[in-house]
Amino acid sequence: MSAEIRVGQIVVPDGLVGVYRVVKVSTDGQTADIEKFDVSTQKSVGDPVRSVAVNKLTLYKEDSSQAAARILREAITED
């Protein structure tokens, strides 16, 4: 099975488009509340999606080209 899902992790849910951040995990560890997450701005967008089965979540992995583009974008847009 996949790694344990914890609050604050960035995940990709089966059946949904985009990446999400885990905001809450149920006490039994079976479901999680997630919210859409903009990786480039590191901010949540939109309302949470509640009670998503944890076994439908996969940890998000950024590849090296995505990471380089994000770092460059953050450096350029930093206030």
PDB file with SEQRES, HELIX, SHEET and CRYST1 records, atoms N, CA, C and O in Angstrom:
SEQRES   1 A   79  MET SER ALA GLU ILE ARG VAL GLY GLN ILE VAL VAL PRO          
SEQRES   2 A   79  ASP GLY LEU VAL GLY VAL TYR ARG VAL VAL LYS VAL SER          
SEQRES   3 A   79  THR ASP GLY GLN THR ALA ASP ILE GLU LYS PHE ASP VAL          
SEQRES   4 A   79  SER THR GLN LYS SER VAL GLY ASP PRO VAL ARG SER VAL          
SEQRES   5 A   79  ALA VAL ASN LYS LEU THR LEU TYR LYS GLU ASP SER SER          
SEQRES   6 A   79  GLN ALA ALA ALA ARG ILE LEU ARG GLU ALA ILE THR GLU          
SEQRES   7 A   79  ASP                                                          
HELIX    1 AA1 VAL A   54  LYS A   56  5                                   3    
HELIX    2 AA2 SER A   64  THR A   77  1                                  14    
SHEET    1 AA1 5 LYS A  43  SER A  44  0                                        
SHEET    2 AA1 5 THR A  31  ASP A  38 -1                                        
SHEET    3 AA1 5 TYR A  20  VAL A  25 -1                                        
SHEET    4 AA1 5 ILE A  10  PRO A  13 -1                                        
SHEET    5 AA1 5 LEU A  57  LEU A  59 -1                                        
SHEET    1 AA2 2 THR A  31  ASP A  38  0                                        
SHEET    2 AA2 2 VAL A  49  ALA A  53 -1                                        
CRYST1    1.000    1.000    1.000  90.00  90.00  90.00 P 1           1          
ATOM      1  N   MET A   1       0.835  -1.193   0.000  1.00  0.00           N  
ATOM      2  CA  MET A   1       0.000   0.000   0.000  1.00  0.00           C  
ATOM      3  C   MET A   1       0.874   1.248   0.000  1.00  0.00           C  
ATOM      4  O   MET A   1       2.067   1.166   0.293  1.00  0.00           O  
ATOM      5  N   SER A   2       0.305   2.385  -0.320  1.00  0.00           N  
ATOM      6  CA  SER A   2       1.066   3.635  -0.415  1.00  0.00           C  
ATOM      7  C   SER A   2       1.433   4.146   0.974  1.00  0.00           C  
ATOM      8  O   SER A   2       0.978   3.619   1.989  1.00  0.00           O  
ATOM      9  N   ALA A   3       2.252   5.165   0.994  1.00  0.00           N  
ATOM     10  CA  ALA A   3       2.682   5.775   2.253  1.00  0.00           C  
ATOM     11  C   ALA A   3       1.475   6.331   3.002  1.00  0.00           C  
ATOM     12  O   ALA A   3       0.447   6.645   2.402  1.00  0.00           O  
ATOM     13  N   GLU A   4       1.614   6.445   4.298  1.00  0.00           N  
ATOM     14  CA  GLU A   4       0.528   6.983   5.119  1.00  0.00           C  
ATOM     15  C   GLU A   4       0.244   8.434   4.739  1.00  0.00           C  
ATOM     16  O   GLU A   4       1.162   9.248   4.631  1.00  0.00           O  
ATOM     17  N   ILE A   5      -1.015   8.744   4.540  1.00  0.00           N  
ATOM     18  CA  ILE A   5      -1.429  10.099   4.169  1.00  0.00           C  
ATOM     19  C   ILE A   5      -1.544  10.934   5.443  1.00  0.00           C  
ATOM     20  O   ILE A   5      -2.182  10.518   6.411  1.00  0.00           O  
ATOM     21  N   ARG A   6      -0.919  12.121   5.437  1.00  0.00           N  
ATOM     22  CA  ARG A   6      -0.933  13.005   6.606  1.00  0.00           C  
ATOM     23  C   ARG A   6      -1.356  14.415   6.203  1.00  0.00           C  
ATOM     24  O   ARG A   6      -1.247  14.798   5.038  1.00  0.00           O  
ATOM     25  N   VAL A   7      -1.834  15.169   7.166  1.00  0.00           N  
ATOM     26  CA  VAL A   7      -2.226  16.564   6.944  1.00  0.00           C  
ATOM     27  C   VAL A   7      -1.032  17.343   6.395  1.00  0.00           C  
ATOM     28  O   VAL A   7       0.094  17.202   6.872  1.00  0.00           O  
ATOM     29  N   GLY A   8      -1.303  18.169   5.383  1.00  0.00           N  
ATOM     30  CA  GLY A   8      -0.271  19.009   4.792  1.00  0.00           C  
ATOM     31  C   GLY A   8       0.370  18.423   3.551  1.00  0.00           C  
ATOM     32  O   GLY A   8       1.034  19.139   2.801  1.00  0.00           O  
ATOM     33  N   GLN A   9       0.181  17.120   3.319  1.00  0.00           N  
ATOM     34  CA  GLN A   9       0.775  16.509   2.135  1.00  0.00           C  
ATOM     35  C   GLN A   9       0.010  16.912   0.878  1.00  0.00           C  
ATOM     36  O   GLN A   9      -1.184  17.206   0.930  1.00  0.00           O  
ATOM     37  N   ILE A  10       0.713  16.922  -0.242  1.00  0.00           N  
ATOM     38  CA  ILE A  10       0.116  17.220  -1.535  1.00  0.00           C  
ATOM     39  C   ILE A  10      -0.165  15.877  -2.207  1.00  0.00           C  
ATOM     40  O   ILE A  10       0.714  15.020  -2.296  1.00  0.00           O  
ATOM     41  N   VAL A  11      -1.401  15.707  -2.676  1.00  0.00           N  
ATOM     42  CA  VAL A  11      -1.826  14.424  -3.221  1.00  0.00           C  
ATOM     43  C   VAL A  11      -2.548  14.599  -4.551  1.00  0.00           C  
ATOM     44  O   VAL A  11      -3.006  15.690  -4.892  1.00  0.00           O  
ATOM     45  N   VAL A  12      -2.639  13.503  -5.290  1.00  0.00           N  
ATOM     46  CA  VAL A  12      -3.420  13.442  -6.519  1.00  0.00           C  
ATOM     47  C   VAL A  12      -4.516  12.407  -6.275  1.00  0.00           C  
ATOM     48  O   VAL A  12      -4.220  11.222  -6.117  1.00  0.00           O  
ATOM     49  N   PRO A  13      -5.780  12.840  -6.241  1.00  0.00           N  
ATOM     50  CA  PRO A  13      -6.874  11.892  -6.010  1.00  0.00           C  
ATOM     51  C   PRO A  13      -7.343  11.231  -7.305  1.00  0.00           C  
ATOM     52  O   PRO A  13      -7.424  11.883  -8.346  1.00  0.00           O  
ATOM     53  N   ASP A  14      -7.652   9.936  -7.236  1.00  0.00           N  
ATOM     54  CA  ASP A  14      -8.245   9.233  -8.377  1.00  0.00           C  
ATOM     55  C   ASP A  14      -9.569   9.890  -8.721  1.00  0.00           C  
ATOM     56  O   ASP A  14     -10.370  10.174  -7.831  1.00  0.00           O  
ATOM     57  N   GLY A  15      -9.808  10.134 -10.003  1.00  0.00           N  
ATOM     58  CA  GLY A  15     -11.087  10.657 -10.439  1.00  0.00           C  
ATOM     59  C   GLY A  15     -11.227  12.166 -10.387  1.00  0.00           C  
ATOM     60  O   GLY A  15     -12.242  12.700 -10.834  1.00  0.00           O  
ATOM     61  N   LEU A  16     -10.239  12.867  -9.854  1.00  0.00           N  
ATOM     62  CA  LEU A  16     -10.274  14.327  -9.824  1.00  0.00           C  
ATOM     63  C   LEU A  16      -9.079  14.874 -10.592  1.00  0.00           C  
ATOM     64  O   LEU A  16      -8.026  14.239 -10.649  1.00  0.00           O  
ATOM     65  N   VAL A  17      -9.245  16.039 -11.174  1.00  0.00           N  
ATOM     66  CA  VAL A  17      -8.169  16.668 -11.946  1.00  0.00           C  
ATOM     67  C   VAL A  17      -7.411  17.625 -11.045  1.00  0.00           C  
ATOM     68  O   VAL A  17      -8.022  18.376 -10.285  1.00  0.00           O  
ATOM     69  N   GLY A  18      -6.096  17.608 -11.119  1.00  0.00           N  
ATOM     70  CA  GLY A  18      -5.274  18.543 -10.363  1.00  0.00           C  
ATOM     71  C   GLY A  18      -4.683  17.927  -9.106  1.00  0.00           C  
ATOM     72  O   GLY A  18      -4.849  16.740  -8.827  1.00  0.00           O  
ATOM     73  N   VAL A  19      -3.991  18.774  -8.360  1.00  0.00           N  
ATOM     74  CA  VAL A  19      -3.388  18.332  -7.110  1.00  0.00           C  
ATOM     75  C   VAL A  19      -4.122  18.988  -5.953  1.00  0.00           C  
ATOM     76  O   VAL A  19      -4.701  20.065  -6.092  1.00  0.00           O  
ATOM     77  N   TYR A  20      -4.086  18.327  -4.824  1.00  0.00           N  
ATOM     78  CA  TYR A  20      -4.825  18.758  -3.643  1.00  0.00           C  
ATOM     79  C   TYR A  20      -3.932  18.658  -2.424  1.00  0.00           C  
ATOM     80  O   TYR A  20      -2.970  17.891  -2.409  1.00  0.00           O  
ATOM     81  N   ARG A  21      -4.256  19.443  -1.396  1.00  0.00           N  
ATOM     82  CA  ARG A  21      -3.534  19.388  -0.125  1.00  0.00           C  
ATOM     83  C   ARG A  21      -4.470  18.759   0.906  1.00  0.00           C  
ATOM     84  O   ARG A  21      -5.653  19.091   0.973  1.00  0.00           O  
ATOM     85  N   VAL A  22      -3.920  17.846   1.705  1.00  0.00           N  
ATOM     86  CA  VAL A  22      -4.704  17.194   2.754  1.00  0.00           C  
ATOM     87  C   VAL A  22      -4.867  18.177   3.912  1.00  0.00           C  
ATOM     88  O   VAL A  22      -3.879  18.687   4.442  1.00  0.00           O  
ATOM     89  N   VAL A  23      -6.129  18.444   4.307  1.00  0.00           N  
ATOM     90  CA  VAL A  23      -6.389  19.374   5.408  1.00  0.00           C  
ATOM     91  C   VAL A  23      -6.851  18.661   6.672  1.00  0.00           C  
ATOM     92  O   VAL A  23      -6.776  19.216   7.768  1.00  0.00           O  
ATOM     93  N   LYS A  24      -7.333  17.419   6.513  1.00  0.00           N  
ATOM     94  CA  LYS A  24      -7.782  16.664   7.682  1.00  0.00           C  
ATOM     95  C   LYS A  24      -7.824  15.187   7.318  1.00  0.00           C  
ATOM     96  O   LYS A  24      -8.196  14.821   6.203  1.00  0.00           O  
ATOM     97  N   VAL A  25      -7.436  14.342   8.274  1.00  0.00           N  
ATOM     98  CA  VAL A  25      -7.559  12.900   8.098  1.00  0.00           C  
ATOM     99  C   VAL A  25      -8.461  12.397   9.211  1.00  0.00           C  
ATOM    100  O   VAL A  25      -8.308  12.799  10.364  1.00  0.00           O  
ATOM    101  N   SER A  26      -9.400  11.520   8.875  1.00  0.00           N  
ATOM    102  CA  SER A  26     -10.320  10.995   9.893  1.00  0.00           C  
ATOM    103  C   SER A  26      -9.560  10.233  10.966  1.00  0.00           C  
ATOM    104  O   SER A  26      -8.440   9.774  10.740  1.00  0.00           O  
ATOM    105  N   THR A  27     -10.175  10.103  12.131  1.00  0.00           N  
ATOM    106  CA  THR A  27      -9.511   9.416  13.250  1.00  0.00           C  
ATOM    107  C   THR A  27      -9.197   7.962  12.922  1.00  0.00           C  
ATOM    108  O   THR A  27      -8.220   7.411  13.430  1.00  0.00           O  
ATOM    109  N   ASP A  28     -10.014   7.334  12.080  1.00  0.00           N  
ATOM    110  CA  ASP A  28      -9.737   5.943  11.705  1.00  0.00           C  
ATOM    111  C   ASP A  28      -8.769   5.832  10.517  1.00  0.00           C  
ATOM    112  O   ASP A  28      -8.380   4.731  10.128  1.00  0.00           O  
ATOM    113  N   GLY A  29      -8.385   6.988   9.944  1.00  0.00           N  
ATOM    114  CA  GLY A  29      -7.425   7.004   8.844  1.00  0.00           C  
ATOM    115  C   GLY A  29      -7.969   6.533   7.509  1.00  0.00           C  
ATOM    116  O   GLY A  29      -7.199   6.321   6.572  1.00  0.00           O  
ATOM    117  N   GLN A  30      -9.287   6.364   7.402  1.00  0.00           N  
ATOM    118  CA  GLN A  30      -9.880   5.837   6.173  1.00  0.00           C  
ATOM    119  C   GLN A  30     -10.261   6.921   5.167  1.00  0.00           C  
ATOM    120  O   GLN A  30     -10.288   6.664   3.963  1.00  0.00           O  
ATOM    121  N   THR A  31     -10.556   8.133   5.647  1.00  0.00           N  
ATOM    122  CA  THR A  31     -10.953   9.222   4.750  1.00  0.00           C  
ATOM    123  C   THR A  31     -10.164  10.482   5.081  1.00  0.00           C  
ATOM    124  O   THR A  31      -9.581  10.621   6.157  1.00  0.00           O  
ATOM    125  N   ALA A  32     -10.169  11.396   4.113  1.00  0.00           N  
ATOM    126  CA  ALA A  32      -9.460  12.667   4.297  1.00  0.00           C  
ATOM    127  C   ALA A  32     -10.257  13.784   3.640  1.00  0.00           C  
ATOM    128  O   ALA A  32     -10.974  13.564   2.664  1.00  0.00           O  
ATOM    129  N   ASP A  33     -10.120  14.984   4.190  1.00  0.00           N  
ATOM    130  CA  ASP A  33     -10.641  16.181   3.549  1.00  0.00           C  
ATOM    131  C   ASP A  33      -9.468  16.803   2.803  1.00  0.00           C  
ATOM    132  O   ASP A  33      -8.372  16.935   3.349  1.00  0.00           O  
ATOM    133  N   ILE A  34      -9.708  17.183   1.553  1.00  0.00           N  
ATOM    134  CA  ILE A  34      -8.646  17.748   0.726  1.00  0.00           C  
ATOM    135  C   ILE A  34      -9.138  19.036   0.093  1.00  0.00           C  
ATOM    136  O   ILE A  34     -10.341  19.242  -0.068  1.00  0.00           O  
ATOM    137  N   GLU A  35      -8.188  19.910  -0.268  1.00  0.00           N  
ATOM    138  CA  GLU A  35      -8.563  21.121  -0.990  1.00  0.00           C  
ATOM    139  C   GLU A  35      -7.623  21.306  -2.161  1.00  0.00           C  
ATOM    140  O   GLU A  35      -6.437  20.986  -2.081  1.00  0.00           O  
ATOM    141  N   LYS A  36      -8.169  21.832  -3.258  1.00  0.00           N  
ATOM    142  CA  LYS A  36      -7.390  22.073  -4.473  1.00  0.00           C  
ATOM    143  C   LYS A  36      -6.190  22.943  -4.108  1.00  0.00           C  
ATOM    144  O   LYS A  36      -6.306  23.867  -3.303  1.00  0.00           O  
ATOM    145  N   PHE A  37      -5.045  22.644  -4.701  1.00  0.00           N  
ATOM    146  CA  PHE A  37      -3.800  23.314  -4.330  1.00  0.00           C  
ATOM    147  C   PHE A  37      -3.053  23.742  -5.581  1.00  0.00           C  
ATOM    148  O   PHE A  37      -2.853  22.948  -6.500  1.00  0.00           O  
ATOM    149  N   ASP A  38      -2.643  25.002  -5.609  1.00  0.00           N  
ATOM    150  CA  ASP A  38      -1.856  25.548  -6.720  1.00  0.00           C  
ATOM    151  C   ASP A  38      -0.380  25.426  -6.348  1.00  0.00           C  
ATOM    152  O   ASP A  38       0.118  26.173  -5.506  1.00  0.00           O  
ATOM    153  N   VAL A  39       0.310  24.486  -6.976  1.00  0.00           N  
ATOM    154  CA  VAL A  39       1.710  24.213  -6.637  1.00  0.00           C  
ATOM    155  C   VAL A  39       2.595  25.426  -6.909  1.00  0.00           C  
ATOM    156  O   VAL A  39       3.519  25.695  -6.142  1.00  0.00           O  
ATOM    157  N   SER A  40       2.328  26.160  -7.987  1.00  0.00           N  
ATOM    158  CA  SER A  40       3.190  27.284  -8.342  1.00  0.00           C  
ATOM    159  C   SER A  40       3.113  28.424  -7.329  1.00  0.00           C  
ATOM    160  O   SER A  40       4.115  29.088  -7.066  1.00  0.00           O  
ATOM    161  N   THR A  41       1.926  28.656  -6.757  1.00  0.00           N  
ATOM    162  CA  THR A  41       1.805  29.727  -5.761  1.00  0.00           C  
ATOM    163  C   THR A  41       1.823  29.206  -4.331  1.00  0.00           C  
ATOM    164  O   THR A  41       1.850  29.985  -3.378  1.00  0.00           O  
ATOM    165  N   GLN A  42       1.808  27.879  -4.183  1.00  0.00           N  
ATOM    166  CA  GLN A  42       1.791  27.232  -2.869  1.00  0.00           C  
ATOM    167  C   GLN A  42       0.588  27.678  -2.043  1.00  0.00           C  
ATOM    168  O   GLN A  42       0.703  27.894  -0.837  1.00  0.00           O  
ATOM    169  N   LYS A  43      -0.564  27.814  -2.696  1.00  0.00           N  
ATOM    170  CA  LYS A  43      -1.785  28.252  -2.019  1.00  0.00           C  
ATOM    171  C   LYS A  43      -2.945  27.335  -2.353  1.00  0.00           C  
ATOM    172  O   LYS A  43      -3.019  26.768  -3.443  1.00  0.00           O  
ATOM    173  N   SER A  44      -3.843  27.202  -1.402  1.00  0.00           N  
ATOM    174  CA  SER A  44      -5.069  26.446  -1.623  1.00  0.00           C  
ATOM    175  C   SER A  44      -6.054  27.311  -2.390  1.00  0.00           C  
ATOM    176  O   SER A  44      -6.110  28.526  -2.200  1.00  0.00           O  
ATOM    177  N   VAL A  45      -6.823  26.681  -3.249  1.00  0.00           N  
ATOM    178  CA  VAL A  45      -7.836  27.393  -4.015  1.00  0.00           C  
ATOM    179  C   VAL A  45      -9.149  26.621  -3.938  1.00  0.00           C  
ATOM    180  O   VAL A  45      -9.171  25.409  -4.149  1.00  0.00           O  
ATOM    181  N   GLY A  46     -10.214  27.303  -3.646  1.00  0.00           N  
ATOM    182  CA  GLY A  46     -11.517  26.654  -3.626  1.00  0.00           C  
ATOM    183  C   GLY A  46     -11.861  26.017  -2.298  1.00  0.00           C  
ATOM    184  O   GLY A  46     -11.101  26.082  -1.332  1.00  0.00           O  
ATOM    185  N   ASP A  47     -13.031  25.398  -2.278  1.00  0.00           N  
ATOM    186  CA  ASP A  47     -13.554  24.769  -1.074  1.00  0.00           C  
ATOM    187  C   ASP A  47     -13.022  23.350  -0.923  1.00  0.00           C  
ATOM    188  O   ASP A  47     -12.681  22.706  -1.915  1.00  0.00           O  
ATOM    189  N   PRO A  48     -12.948  22.857   0.318  1.00  0.00           N  
ATOM    190  CA  PRO A  48     -12.479  21.488   0.539  1.00  0.00           C  
ATOM    191  C   PRO A  48     -13.427  20.439  -0.045  1.00  0.00           C  
ATOM    192  O   PRO A  48     -14.636  20.653  -0.138  1.00  0.00           O  
ATOM    193  N   VAL A  49     -12.855  19.316  -0.430  1.00  0.00           N  
ATOM    194  CA  VAL A  49     -13.624  18.139  -0.813  1.00  0.00           C  
ATOM    195  C   VAL A  49     -13.556  17.223   0.401  1.00  0.00           C  
ATOM    196  O   VAL A  49     -12.467  16.857   0.845  1.00  0.00           O  
ATOM    197  N   ARG A  50     -14.699  16.855   0.934  1.00  0.00           N  
ATOM    198  CA  ARG A  50     -14.741  16.127   2.201  1.00  0.00           C  
ATOM    199  C   ARG A  50     -14.886  14.617   2.022  1.00  0.00           C  
ATOM    200  O   ARG A  50     -15.503  14.129   1.076  1.00  0.00           O  
ATOM    201  N   SER A  51     -14.293  13.909   2.964  1.00  0.00           N  
ATOM    202  CA  SER A  51     -14.442  12.452   3.092  1.00  0.00           C  
ATOM    203  C   SER A  51     -14.055  11.675   1.836  1.00  0.00           C  
ATOM    204  O   SER A  51     -14.817  10.838   1.351  1.00  0.00           O  
ATOM    205  N   VAL A  52     -12.866  11.961   1.321  1.00  0.00           N  
ATOM    206  CA  VAL A  52     -12.323  11.214   0.189  1.00  0.00           C  
ATOM    207  C   VAL A  52     -11.609   9.989   0.760  1.00  0.00           C  
ATOM    208  O   VAL A  52     -10.861  10.107   1.730  1.00  0.00           O  
ATOM    209  N   ALA A  53     -11.831   8.833   0.175  1.00  0.00           N  
ATOM    210  CA  ALA A  53     -11.175   7.610   0.652  1.00  0.00           C  
ATOM    211  C   ALA A  53      -9.662   7.753   0.510  1.00  0.00           C  
ATOM    212  O   ALA A  53      -9.158   8.092  -0.561  1.00  0.00           O  
ATOM    213  N   VAL A  54      -8.952   7.492   1.591  1.00  0.00           N  
ATOM    214  CA  VAL A  54      -7.492   7.630   1.594  1.00  0.00           C  
ATOM    215  C   VAL A  54      -6.856   6.707   0.552  1.00  0.00           C  
ATOM    216  O   VAL A  54      -5.833   7.059  -0.035  1.00  0.00           O  
ATOM    217  N   ASN A  55      -7.447   5.534   0.315  1.00  0.00           N  
ATOM    218  CA  ASN A  55      -6.860   4.613  -0.672  1.00  0.00           C  
ATOM    219  C   ASN A  55      -7.013   5.109  -2.108  1.00  0.00           C  
ATOM    220  O   ASN A  55      -6.507   4.473  -3.032  1.00  0.00           O  
ATOM    221  N   LYS A  56      -7.706   6.239  -2.312  1.00  0.00           N  
ATOM    222  CA  LYS A  56      -7.835   6.860  -3.632  1.00  0.00           C  
ATOM    223  C   LYS A  56      -6.844   8.016  -3.807  1.00  0.00           C  
ATOM    224  O   LYS A  56      -6.853   8.687  -4.838  1.00  0.00           O  
ATOM    225  N   LEU A  57      -5.996   8.248  -2.811  1.00  0.00           N  
ATOM    226  CA  LEU A  57      -5.038   9.357  -2.862  1.00  0.00           C  
ATOM    227  C   LEU A  57      -3.632   8.825  -3.103  1.00  0.00           C  
ATOM    228  O   LEU A  57      -3.216   7.830  -2.509  1.00  0.00           O  
ATOM    229  N   THR A  58      -2.912   9.507  -3.986  1.00  0.00           N  
ATOM    230  CA  THR A  58      -1.519   9.183  -4.282  1.00  0.00           C  
ATOM    231  C   THR A  58      -0.686  10.422  -3.993  1.00  0.00           C  
ATOM    232  O   THR A  58      -1.075  11.531  -4.359  1.00  0.00           O  
ATOM    233  N   LEU A  59       0.453  10.243  -3.341  1.00  0.00           N  
ATOM    234  CA  LEU A  59       1.319  11.391  -3.066  1.00  0.00           C  
ATOM    235  C   LEU A  59       1.783  12.020  -4.379  1.00  0.00           C  
ATOM    236  O   LEU A  59       2.139  11.315  -5.324  1.00  0.00           O  
ATOM    237  N   TYR A  60       1.775  13.347  -4.426  1.00  0.00           N  
ATOM    238  CA  TYR A  60       2.196  14.100  -5.606  1.00  0.00           C  
ATOM    239  C   TYR A  60       3.712  14.145  -5.649  1.00  0.00           C  
ATOM    240  O   TYR A  60       4.362  14.454  -4.650  1.00  0.00           O  
ATOM    241  N   LYS A  61       4.269  13.837  -6.810  1.00  0.00           N  
ATOM    242  CA  LYS A  61       5.718  13.924  -6.999  1.00  0.00           C  
ATOM    243  C   LYS A  61       5.982  14.867  -8.161  1.00  0.00           C  
ATOM    244  O   LYS A  61       5.502  14.661  -9.275  1.00  0.00           O  
ATOM    245  N   GLU A  62       6.749  15.897  -7.880  1.00  0.00           N  
ATOM    246  CA  GLU A  62       7.096  16.898  -8.880  1.00  0.00           C  
ATOM    247  C   GLU A  62       8.356  16.424  -9.602  1.00  0.00           C  
ATOM    248  O   GLU A  62       9.349  16.098  -8.952  1.00  0.00           O  
ATOM    249  N   ASP A  63       8.331  16.379 -10.938  1.00  0.00           N  
ATOM    250  CA  ASP A  63       9.553  15.976 -11.635  1.00  0.00           C  
ATOM    251  C   ASP A  63      10.523  17.158 -11.703  1.00  0.00           C  
ATOM    252  O   ASP A  63      10.147  18.290 -11.401  1.00  0.00           O  
ATOM    253  N   SER A  64      11.748  16.898 -12.093  1.00  0.00           N  
ATOM    254  CA  SER A  64      12.792  17.928 -12.030  1.00  0.00           C  
ATOM    255  C   SER A  64      12.491  19.144 -12.904  1.00  0.00           C  
ATOM    256  O   SER A  64      12.803  20.266 -12.506  1.00  0.00           O  
ATOM    257  N   SER A  65      11.899  18.956 -14.074  1.00  0.00           N  
ATOM    258  CA  SER A  65      11.602  20.111 -14.920  1.00  0.00           C  
ATOM    259  C   SER A  65      10.483  20.955 -14.314  1.00  0.00           C  
ATOM    260  O   SER A  65      10.509  22.182 -14.414  1.00  0.00           O  
ATOM    261  N   GLN A  66       9.489  20.297 -13.679  1.00  0.00           N  
ATOM    262  CA  GLN A  66       8.430  21.042 -13.004  1.00  0.00           C  
ATOM    263  C   GLN A  66       9.015  21.831 -11.831  1.00  0.00           C  
ATOM    264  O   GLN A  66       8.651  22.987 -11.615  1.00  0.00           O  
ATOM    265  N   ALA A  67       9.909  21.212 -11.085  1.00  0.00           N  
ATOM    266  CA  ALA A  67      10.521  21.879  -9.936  1.00  0.00           C  
ATOM    267  C   ALA A  67      11.343  23.085 -10.388  1.00  0.00           C  
ATOM    268  O   ALA A  67      11.270  24.146  -9.769  1.00  0.00           O  
ATOM    269  N   ALA A  68      12.116  22.936 -11.452  1.00  0.00           N  
ATOM    270  CA  ALA A  68      12.938  24.036 -11.956  1.00  0.00           C  
ATOM    271  C   ALA A  68      12.067  25.201 -12.402  1.00  0.00           C  
ATOM    272  O   ALA A  68      12.376  26.358 -12.116  1.00  0.00           O  
ATOM    273  N   ALA A  69      10.985  24.900 -13.099  1.00  0.00           N  
ATOM    274  CA  ALA A  69      10.081  25.957 -13.564  1.00  0.00           C  
ATOM    275  C   ALA A  69       9.430  26.666 -12.373  1.00  0.00           C  
ATOM    276  O   ALA A  69       9.299  27.890 -12.375  1.00  0.00           O  
ATOM    277  N   ARG A  70       9.024  25.904 -11.363  1.00  0.00           N  
ATOM    278  CA  ARG A  70       8.388  26.503 -10.187  1.00  0.00           C  
ATOM    279  C   ARG A  70       9.377  27.391  -9.428  1.00  0.00           C  
ATOM    280  O   ARG A  70       9.024  28.493  -9.009  1.00  0.00           O  
ATOM    281  N   ILE A  71      10.607  26.918  -9.250  1.00  0.00           N  
ATOM    282  CA  ILE A  71      11.620  27.697  -8.525  1.00  0.00           C  
ATOM    283  C   ILE A  71      11.908  28.999  -9.268  1.00  0.00           C  
ATOM    284  O   ILE A  71      12.009  30.056  -8.645  1.00  0.00           O  
ATOM    285  N   LEU A  72      12.041  28.931 -10.583  1.00  0.00           N  
ATOM    286  CA  LEU A  72      12.287  30.131 -11.384  1.00  0.00           C  
ATOM    287  C   LEU A  72      11.115  31.099 -11.261  1.00  0.00           C  
ATOM    288  O   LEU A  72      11.313  32.299 -11.068  1.00  0.00           O  
ATOM    289  N   ARG A  73       9.904  30.581 -11.371  1.00  0.00           N  
ATOM    290  CA  ARG A  73       8.705  31.418 -11.270  1.00  0.00           C  
ATOM    291  C   ARG A  73       8.638  32.085  -9.896  1.00  0.00           C  
ATOM    292  O   ARG A  73       8.318  33.269  -9.791  1.00  0.00           O  
ATOM    293  N   GLU A  74       8.942  31.318  -8.842  1.00  0.00           N  
ATOM    294  CA  GLU A  74       8.915  31.889  -7.498  1.00  0.00           C  
ATOM    295  C   GLU A  74       9.975  32.973  -7.326  1.00  0.00           C  
ATOM    296  O   GLU A  74       9.729  33.978  -6.659  1.00  0.00           O  
ATOM    297  N   ALA A  75      11.148  32.779  -7.918  1.00  0.00           N  
ATOM    298  CA  ALA A  75      12.217  33.768  -7.804  1.00  0.00           C  
ATOM    299  C   ALA A  75      11.840  35.071  -8.519  1.00  0.00           C  
ATOM    300  O   ALA A  75      12.157  36.160  -8.040  1.00  0.00           O  
ATOM    301  N   ILE A  76      11.179  34.955  -9.638  1.00  0.00           N  
ATOM    302  CA  ILE A  76      10.807  36.120 -10.437  1.00  0.00           C  
ATOM    303  C   ILE A  76       9.656  36.889  -9.775  1.00  0.00           C  
ATOM    304  O   ILE A  76       9.635  38.119  -9.793  1.00  0.00           O  
ATOM    305  N   THR A  77       8.710  36.165  -9.198  1.00  0.00           N  
ATOM    306  CA  THR A  77       7.502  36.800  -8.667  1.00  0.00           C  
ATOM    307  C   THR A  77       7.575  37.095  -7.179  1.00  0.00           C  
ATOM    308  O   THR A  77       6.603  37.581  -6.601  1.00  0.00           O  
ATOM    309  N   GLU A  78       8.706  36.813  -6.548  1.00  0.00           N  
ATOM    310  CA  GLU A  78       8.824  37.048  -5.106  1.00  0.00           C  
ATOM    311  C   GLU A  78       8.711  38.529  -4.787  1.00  0.00           C  
ATOM    312  O   GLU A  78       9.315  39.361  -5.465  1.00  0.00           O  
ATOM    313  N   ASP A  79       7.938  38.863  -3.754  1.00  0.00           N  
ATOM    314  CA  ASP A  79       7.749  40.272  -3.374  1.00  0.00           C  
ATOM    315  C   ASP A  79       8.902  40.778  -2.526  1.00  0.00           C  
ATOM    316  O   ASP A  79       8.906  41.940  -2.120  1.00  0.00           O  
TER     317      ASP A  79                                                      
END                                                                             
